[in-house]
Amino acid sequence: METAYLQSFLLVVESGSMSEAARRLDLTPGAVAQQIRALERELNAPLLARAGRTVQPTEAGHRLVQRARTLLREVSDIKALVGSEAAGGELVIGTINTAMHSLLPDILARFVKTHPGVKVFLQSGTTATLYKAMQQGELDAAVCLYPQFALAKTFDWALLREEPLVLLAPSRLARRDPHELLRTSPLIRYDRNLGGGKQADRYLRAAGIVPQERFELSSLLAIAMMVDRGLGVSVVPDIASPLLEGQRIVKIPLPLPSETRRFGILWLRASPRLKLIHGFVESAGLVTAAKGEGGGSRKR
């Protein structure tokens, strides 16, 4: 069975279109259709059916989708193990949303300069979901927070940045006492299901502050925009994102000691793509060093 045909089949399912799959593969629609027909003959089952202007997998096609993804992943692992992908290959990187909006684009920009032939696939999620995905072999590495439990010895970790809690407030309130603002202004709460949101909640409790809650959400950038619009204040990790520039907001240090959000890269030490992962981690360390973050240190 041709693995290239399986890849074509998955792209058709993903895009719902033979033409779109052909465009991504730099093939003609006729060539893609021929590959699908060859798979159907080999498996003795129809895999796709037309539904209006799109194509969808049949019952047999649905059964093939997950198995095909697993098979292609295993083939890629074998190539990485025997070294045939030294100049190329692929990485599947999990990432939390704040990494996407802060350090990750700079890390990727540096990584592709030294590894131009590598394909990088990004999957977003919470630290908990990314950790689970890595345990199941679905990710090569994750840019995430340090988990709230002891890491298994099968994992390795590189710290990139430590982010203390700060009060995010409109610029016009820069000279106000942060605890007074928290007591008198509406609170835009960072989602308590997330690590940074839990830390913010513990700080408010330790300070004996009962806030006037107005919103609760998981996007730090959206919180910054809402603060800019005068909708309230927020206790958040001090993220380094260029997207915050231009917002009429100020980061005010908090009076009491607070937990820091530890932000870095997690990966499996026995990964078949370890050479590429180390290249990615090295790129991340260079980026944080250039920004004066002092990251890149490992803890096992």
Summary of the structure (lengths in Angstrom):
residues: 300
radius of gyration: 23.4
end to end distance: 40.8
largest distance: 73.1
contacts: 927
relative contact order: 0.14
helix: 45%
strand: 25%
